[in-house]
Amino acid sequence: MGGGLLVGLSHRDAARFAFLLATPIIGAAAVLKLPDLFGHAGDGVRGQALVAALCAAAATFFAVKFLLRFFETNRLTPFAVYCVIAGGLSALIIPFR
């Protein structure tokens, strides 16, 4: 999103581009894991995996819908603050694990 804003896209277009850019990568990761799920490793968890995938898809749909509507009228400042705080905490916590 930040890169899109740097090249002059509107907030809404930058967010939309970022979400569209992530979609093929997420889909490819799912396709790579499907053989494991349908093989012996997936015995006993296929139903739970299907429910989890449907819940994740619904949550993602509503989150993206909310964020696109939010970015039409607001700026990315709250997201930037969140990223700085989360990144800083991760940089402090992860090296000590």
DSSP file with accessible surface (Angstrom, degrees, kcal/mol):
  #  RESIDUE AA STRUCTURE BP1 BP2  ACC     N-H-->O    O-->H-N    N-H-->O    O-->H-N    TCO  KAPPA ALPHA  PHI   PSI    X-CA   Y-CA   Z-CA
    1    1 A M     >        0   0   50      0, 0.0     4,-2.0     0, 0.0     5,-0.2   0.000 360.0 360.0 360.0 -40.3    0.0    0.0    0.0
    2    2 A G  H  >  +     0   0   47      1,-0.2     4,-2.1     2,-0.2     5,-0.1   0.890 360.0  51.4 -63.4 -39.8    2.8    2.3    0.8
    3    3 A G  H  > S+     0   0   48      2,-0.2     4,-1.4     1,-0.2    -1,-0.2   0.903 108.5  51.7 -63.6 -40.3    4.5    1.7   -2.6
    4    4 A G  H  4>S+     0   0   10      1,-0.2     5,-2.6     2,-0.2    -1,-0.2   0.899 110.1  49.0 -63.2 -39.8    1.2    2.5   -4.3
    5    5 A L  H ><5S+     0   0   54     -4,-2.0     3,-1.3     1,-0.2    -1,-0.2   0.883 106.5  56.9 -67.3 -36.1    0.9    5.8   -2.4
    6    6 A L  H 3<5S+     0   0  157     -4,-2.1    -1,-0.2     1,-0.3    -2,-0.2   0.819 106.2  49.5 -65.4 -31.0    4.5    6.7   -3.3
    7    7 A V  T 3<5S-     0   0  119     -4,-1.4    -1,-0.3    -3,-0.1    -2,-0.2   0.375 128.5 -94.7 -91.4   6.4    3.8    6.4   -7.0
    8    8 A G  T < 5S+     0   0   65     -3,-1.3    -3,-0.2     1,-0.3    -2,-0.1   0.561  72.1 146.6 101.0   9.4    0.7    8.6   -6.8
    9    9 A L      < -     0   0   68     -5,-2.6    -1,-0.3    -6,-0.2     2,-0.0  -0.441  52.3-107.3 -73.9 154.4   -2.2    6.1   -6.4
   10   10 A S     >  -     0   0   57      1,-0.1     4,-2.8    -2,-0.1     5,-0.2  -0.300  33.8-104.1 -71.2 165.7   -5.2    7.2   -4.3
   11   11 A H  H  > S+     0   0   41      1,-0.2     4,-2.2     2,-0.2     5,-0.2   0.925 122.4  47.4 -58.7 -44.0   -5.6    5.5   -0.9
   12   12 A R  H  > S+     0   0   89     59,-0.3     4,-2.6     1,-0.2    -1,-0.2   0.932 113.6  46.7 -65.0 -44.5   -8.4    3.3   -2.2
   13   13 A D  H  > S+     0   0   73      2,-0.2     4,-2.6     1,-0.2    -1,-0.2   0.883 110.9  52.2 -67.5 -37.0   -6.5    2.3   -5.3
   14   14 A A  H  X S+     0   0    1     -4,-2.8     4,-2.2     2,-0.2    -1,-0.2   0.921 112.5  45.3 -64.6 -42.9   -3.3    1.5   -3.4
   15   15 A A  H  X S+     0   0    0     -4,-2.2     4,-2.4    -5,-0.2     5,-0.2   0.929 113.3  49.9 -66.0 -43.9   -5.3   -0.7   -1.0
   16   16 A R  H  X S+     0   0  122     -4,-2.6     4,-2.5     1,-0.2     5,-0.2   0.919 111.0  49.4 -61.2 -43.9   -7.1   -2.4   -3.8
   17   17 A F  H  X S+     0   0  117     -4,-2.6     4,-2.4     2,-0.2    -1,-0.2   0.913 110.3  51.1 -61.8 -42.4   -3.8   -3.0   -5.7
   18   18 A A  H  X S+     0   0   24     -4,-2.2     4,-1.6     1,-0.2    -2,-0.2   0.920 112.1  46.0 -63.5 -42.5   -2.2   -4.5   -2.6
   19   19 A F  H  X S+     0   0   51     -4,-2.4     4,-1.3     1,-0.2    -1,-0.2   0.909 113.9  48.1 -67.7 -40.6   -5.1   -6.9   -2.0
   20   20 A L  H  < S+     0   0  104     -4,-2.5    -1,-0.2    -5,-0.2    -2,-0.2   0.867 109.3  54.2 -67.2 -33.6   -5.1   -7.9   -5.6
   21   21 A L  H  X S+     0   0  101     -4,-2.4     4,-0.5     1,-0.2    -1,-0.2   0.863 109.2  48.2 -68.2 -33.1   -1.4   -8.5   -5.6
   22   22 A A  H  X S+     0   0   40     -4,-1.6     4,-2.3     1,-0.2     5,-0.3   0.762  93.6  78.5 -78.9 -23.9   -1.6  -10.8   -2.6
   23   23 A T  H  X S+     0   0   87     -4,-1.3     4,-2.5     1,-0.2     5,-0.2   0.907  92.6  46.0 -58.9 -49.1   -4.5  -13.0   -4.0
   24   24 A P  H  > S+     0   0   87      0, 0.0     4,-2.5     0, 0.0    -1,-0.2   0.893 113.0  51.3 -63.9 -33.1   -2.4  -15.1   -6.4
   25   25 A I  H  X S+     0   0  122     -4,-0.5     4,-2.2     2,-0.2    -2,-0.2   0.927 111.6  45.9 -68.9 -43.7    0.3  -15.8   -3.8
   26   26 A I  H  X S+     0   0  115     -4,-2.3     4,-2.1     1,-0.2    -1,-0.2   0.920 113.9  49.9 -64.8 -42.1   -2.3  -16.9   -1.2
   27   27 A G  H  X S+     0   0   35     -4,-2.5     4,-2.4    -5,-0.3    -2,-0.2   0.911 109.8  50.5 -62.5 -41.7   -4.0  -19.1   -3.8
   28   28 A A  H  X S+     0   0   52     -4,-2.5     4,-2.2     1,-0.2    -1,-0.2   0.900 108.5  52.1 -64.9 -39.0   -0.8  -20.7   -4.9
   29   29 A A  H  X S+     0   0   54     -4,-2.2     4,-1.2     2,-0.2    -1,-0.2   0.908 110.3  49.1 -63.5 -39.7    0.1  -21.5   -1.3
   30   30 A A  H  X S+     0   0   56     -4,-2.1     4,-1.1     1,-0.2     3,-0.4   0.922 110.0  50.6 -65.2 -42.6   -3.3  -23.1   -0.8
   31   31 A V  H  < S+     0   0   96     -4,-2.4     3,-0.4     1,-0.2    -2,-0.2   0.885 107.3  54.4 -63.9 -36.6   -2.8  -25.2   -4.0
   32   32 A L  H  < S+     0   0  135     -4,-2.2     4,-0.3     1,-0.2    -1,-0.2   0.809 110.5  46.4 -66.4 -29.4    0.6  -26.3   -2.8
   33   33 A K  H  X S+     0   0  135     -4,-1.2     4,-1.9    -3,-0.4     3,-0.3   0.622  90.1  84.5 -88.7 -13.8   -0.9  -27.6    0.4
   34   34 A L  H  X S+     0   0   76     -4,-1.1     4,-2.3    -3,-0.4     5,-0.2   0.900  85.2  55.0 -59.4 -42.9   -3.9  -29.4   -1.1
   35   35 A P  H  > S+     0   0   88      0, 0.0     4,-0.9     0, 0.0    -1,-0.2   0.904 108.6  50.1 -58.6 -37.1   -1.9  -32.7   -1.9
   36   36 A D  H  4 S+     0   0   83     -4,-0.3     6,-0.6    -3,-0.3     3,-0.4   0.908 110.5  49.9 -64.0 -41.3   -1.0  -32.9    1.8
   37   37 A L  H  < S+     0   0   47     -4,-1.9    -1,-0.2     1,-0.2     8,-0.2   0.880 114.5  42.8 -67.2 -36.8   -4.6  -32.4    2.9
   38   38 A F  H  < S+     0   0  141     -4,-2.3    -1,-0.2    -5,-0.2    -2,-0.2   0.539 108.7  72.8 -88.9  -4.5   -5.9  -35.1    0.5
   39   39 A G  S >< S-     0   0   29     -4,-0.9     3,-1.1    -3,-0.4     4,-0.2  -0.059 111.4 -72.6 -89.9-161.6   -3.0  -37.5    1.4
   40   40 A H  G >  S+     0   0  172      1,-0.3     3,-1.4     2,-0.2    -4,-0.1   0.803 127.2  65.9 -66.8 -28.5   -2.4  -39.5    4.5
   41   41 A A  G 3  S+     0   0   84      1,-0.3    -1,-0.3    -5,-0.2    -4,-0.1   0.753  98.1  55.4 -65.6 -21.6   -1.4  -36.4    6.4
   42   42 A G  G X> S+     0   0    1     -3,-1.1     3,-2.0    -6,-0.6     4,-0.8   0.434  74.3 128.9 -92.3   1.8   -5.0  -35.1    6.1
   43   43 A D  T <4 S+     0   0   94     -3,-1.4    -5,-0.0     1,-0.3    -3,-0.0  -0.364  82.1   5.7 -61.0 125.1   -6.7  -38.1    7.6
   44   44 A G  T 34 S+     0   0   64     -2,-0.1    -1,-0.3     1,-0.1     4,-0.2   0.394 122.1  69.5  87.0  -6.0   -9.1  -36.9   10.3
   45   45 A V  T <>  +     0   0   67     -3,-2.0     4,-2.6    -8,-0.2     5,-0.2   0.382  62.9  97.1-123.7   3.8   -8.7  -33.2    9.7
   46   46 A R  H  X S+     0   0   91     -4,-0.8     4,-2.3     1,-0.2     5,-0.2   0.911  87.1  47.8 -63.2 -42.4  -10.3  -32.6    6.3
   47   47 A G  H  > S+     0   0   46      2,-0.2     4,-2.4     1,-0.2    -1,-0.2   0.939 114.0  46.5 -63.3 -45.4  -13.6  -31.5    7.8
   48   48 A Q  H  > S+     0   0  125      1,-0.2     4,-2.7     2,-0.2    -1,-0.2   0.886 111.6  52.1 -64.3 -38.3  -12.0  -29.1   10.2
   49   49 A A  H  X S+     0   0   32     -4,-2.6     4,-2.5     2,-0.2    -1,-0.2   0.898 109.3  49.7 -66.3 -38.7   -9.8  -27.7    7.4
   50   50 A L  H  X S+     0   0  107     -4,-2.3     4,-2.4     2,-0.2    -2,-0.2   0.939 112.6  46.4 -65.1 -45.3  -12.8  -27.1    5.2
   51   51 A V  H  X S+     0   0   90     -4,-2.4     4,-2.6     1,-0.2     5,-0.2   0.923 113.6  49.6 -62.4 -43.2  -14.6  -25.2    8.0
   52   52 A A  H  X S+     0   0   60     -4,-2.7     4,-2.6     1,-0.2    -1,-0.2   0.910 110.5  50.2 -63.3 -40.8  -11.5  -23.2    8.8
   53   53 A A  H  X S+     0   0   58     -4,-2.5     4,-2.4     2,-0.2    -1,-0.2   0.912 111.7  47.7 -65.0 -41.2  -11.0  -22.3    5.1
   54   54 A L  H  X S+     0   0  113     -4,-2.4     4,-2.4     2,-0.2    -2,-0.2   0.911 113.2  47.9 -66.4 -41.6  -14.6  -21.1    4.8
   55   55 A C  H  X S+     0   0   80     -4,-2.6     4,-2.7     2,-0.2     5,-0.2   0.911 112.8  48.8 -64.3 -41.7  -14.3  -19.1    8.0
   56   56 A A  H  X S+     0   0   54     -4,-2.6     4,-2.6    -5,-0.2    -2,-0.2   0.903 111.0  50.5 -64.5 -40.4  -11.1  -17.6    6.9
   57   57 A A  H  X S+     0   0   60     -4,-2.4     4,-2.5     2,-0.2    -2,-0.2   0.927 112.4  46.4 -64.3 -43.0  -12.5  -16.7    3.5
   58   58 A A  H  X S+     0   0   46     -4,-2.4     4,-2.3     2,-0.2     5,-0.2   0.934 113.7  48.0 -65.5 -44.6  -15.6  -15.0    5.0
   59   59 A A  H  X S+     0   0   62     -4,-2.7     4,-2.4     1,-0.2    -2,-0.2   0.916 113.0  48.7 -62.9 -41.3  -13.4  -13.1    7.5
   60   60 A T  H  X S+     0   0   86     -4,-2.6     4,-2.8    -5,-0.2     5,-0.3   0.919 109.1  52.9 -64.4 -43.3  -11.1  -12.0    4.7
   61   61 A F  H  X S+     0   0  121     -4,-2.5     4,-2.4     1,-0.2    -2,-0.2   0.947 113.8  41.8 -57.3 -49.6  -14.0  -10.9    2.5
   62   62 A F  H  X S+     0   0  133     -4,-2.3     4,-2.5     2,-0.2    -1,-0.2   0.873 114.2  51.9 -70.3 -34.2  -15.5   -8.7    5.2
   63   63 A A  H  X S+     0   0   50     -4,-2.4     4,-2.8    -5,-0.2    -2,-0.2   0.934 112.6  44.8 -66.8 -43.8  -12.1   -7.3    6.3
   64   64 A V  H  X S+     0   0   39     -4,-2.8     4,-2.8     2,-0.2     5,-0.3   0.923 112.9  51.4 -66.2 -41.3  -11.2   -6.3    2.8
   65   65 A K  H  X S+     0   0  100     -4,-2.4     4,-1.9    -5,-0.3    -2,-0.2   0.938 113.0  45.6 -60.3 -44.8  -14.6   -4.8    2.2
   66   66 A F  H  X S+     0   0  130     -4,-2.5     4,-2.7     1,-0.2    -2,-0.2   0.936 113.6  48.7 -62.8 -47.5  -14.3   -2.8    5.4
   67   67 A L  H  X S+     0   0   55     -4,-2.8     4,-2.8     1,-0.2    -2,-0.2   0.897 109.5  51.3 -65.1 -39.2  -10.8   -1.6    4.6
   68   68 A L  H  X S+     0   0   30     -4,-2.8     4,-0.7     2,-0.2    -1,-0.2   0.920 113.7  45.1 -63.7 -40.1  -11.6   -0.6    1.1
   69   69 A R  H >X S+     0   0  157     -4,-1.9     4,-0.7    -5,-0.3     3,-0.6   0.907 113.4  50.9 -67.9 -39.4  -14.5    1.5    2.4
   70   70 A F  H >X S+     0   0   57     -4,-2.7     4,-1.8     1,-0.2     3,-0.9   0.920 107.7  52.5 -63.5 -42.6  -12.3    2.9    5.2
   71   71 A F  H 3< S+     0   0    6     -4,-2.8   -59,-0.3     1,-0.2    -1,-0.2   0.623  94.6  71.5 -74.6 -11.4   -9.6    3.9    2.8
   72   72 A E  H << S+     0   0  106     -4,-0.7    -1,-0.2    -3,-0.6    -2,-0.2   0.865 118.8  15.7 -67.3 -34.6  -12.0    5.8    0.6
   73   73 A T  H << S+     0   0  112     -3,-0.9     2,-0.2    -4,-0.7    -2,-0.2   0.550 123.0  56.5-116.8 -12.5  -12.4    8.5    3.2
   74   74 A N  S  < S-     0   0   69     -4,-1.8     2,-0.1    -5,-0.1   -63,-0.0  -0.723  73.6-115.1-120.7 171.7   -9.5    8.0    5.6
   75   75 A R        -     0   0  160     -2,-0.2     4,-0.2     1,-0.1    -2,-0.1  -0.453  26.6-112.4-100.5 173.9   -5.7    7.9    5.5
   76   76 A L  S  > S+     0   0   19      1,-0.2     4,-2.6    -2,-0.1     5,-0.2   0.323  83.8 108.9 -88.5   9.6   -3.3    5.0    6.2
   77   77 A T  H  > S+     0   0   82      1,-0.2     4,-2.6     2,-0.2     5,-0.2   0.907  76.8  49.1 -57.8 -47.2   -1.9    6.7    9.3
   78   78 A P  H  > S+     0   0   79      0, 0.0     4,-2.3     0, 0.0    -1,-0.2   0.920 113.1  48.7 -60.6 -37.2   -3.5    4.3   11.8
   79   79 A F  H  > S+     0   0   87     -4,-0.2     4,-2.5     2,-0.2    -2,-0.2   0.906 110.5  50.9 -66.8 -39.6   -2.2    1.3    9.7
   80   80 A A  H  X S+     0   0   51     -4,-2.6     4,-2.4     2,-0.2    -1,-0.2   0.916 110.1  49.1 -64.9 -42.0    1.3    2.9    9.6
   81   81 A V  H  X S+     0   0   77     -4,-2.6     4,-2.6     1,-0.2     5,-0.2   0.931 111.4  50.0 -62.6 -44.6    1.3    3.4   13.4
   82   82 A Y  H  X S+     0   0  146     -4,-2.3     4,-3.1    -5,-0.2     5,-0.3   0.925 110.7  49.8 -58.6 -45.5    0.2   -0.2   13.9
   83   83 A C  H  X S+     0   0   56     -4,-2.5     4,-2.6     2,-0.2     5,-0.2   0.904 111.2  48.3 -62.9 -41.6    2.9   -1.5   11.6
   84   84 A V  H  X S+     0   0  108     -4,-2.4     4,-2.5     2,-0.2    -1,-0.2   0.938 115.6  44.0 -65.2 -44.3    5.6    0.5   13.3
   85   85 A I  H  X S+     0   0   99     -4,-2.6     4,-2.7     2,-0.2     5,-0.2   0.950 116.5  45.6 -66.8 -47.5    4.5   -0.7   16.8
   86   86 A A  H  X S+     0   0   31     -4,-3.1     4,-2.4    -5,-0.2    -2,-0.2   0.911 115.2  48.0 -63.5 -40.9    4.1   -4.4   15.7
   87   87 A G  H  X S+     0   0   39     -4,-2.6     4,-2.4    -5,-0.3    -1,-0.2   0.908 112.2  49.0 -65.8 -41.8    7.4   -4.3   13.9
   88   88 A G  H  X S+     0   0   35     -4,-2.5     4,-1.6    -5,-0.2    -2,-0.2   0.930 112.8  46.7 -64.3 -44.4    9.2   -2.8   16.8
   89   89 A L  H  X S+     0   0   94     -4,-2.7     4,-2.6     1,-0.2     5,-0.3   0.908 112.6  50.4 -64.0 -40.0    7.7   -5.3   19.3
   90   90 A S  H  X S+     0   0   56     -4,-2.4     4,-2.3    -5,-0.2    -1,-0.2   0.904 108.2  52.6 -64.1 -40.3    8.6   -8.1   17.0
   91   91 A A  H  < S+     0   0   66     -4,-2.4    -1,-0.2     1,-0.2    -2,-0.2   0.835 114.9  42.9 -65.2 -30.1   12.2   -6.9   16.6
   92   92 A L  H  < S+     0   0  114     -4,-1.6     4,-0.3    -5,-0.2    -2,-0.2   0.860 122.0  36.3 -81.3 -37.7   12.5   -6.8   20.4
   93   93 A I  H >< S+     0   0   91     -4,-2.6     3,-1.1    -5,-0.2     4,-0.2   0.912 108.3  58.0 -86.1 -44.8   10.8  -10.1   21.2
   94   94 A I  G >< S+     0   0  111     -4,-2.3     3,-1.8    -5,-0.3    -3,-0.1   0.880  98.5  57.7 -62.9 -41.5   11.8  -12.5   18.4
   95   95 A P  G 3  S+     0   0   91      0, 0.0    -1,-0.3     0, 0.0    -2,-0.1   0.787 104.3  55.2 -61.4 -21.5   15.6  -12.3   18.8
   96   96 A F  G <         0   0  178     -3,-1.1    -2,-0.2    -4,-0.3    -3,-0.1   0.359 360.0 360.0 -93.6   7.1   15.2  -13.5   22.4
   97   97 A R    <         0   0  241     -3,-1.8    -3,-0.0    -4,-0.2    -4,-0.0  -0.521 360.0 360.0 -90.2 360.0   13.3  -16.7   21.6
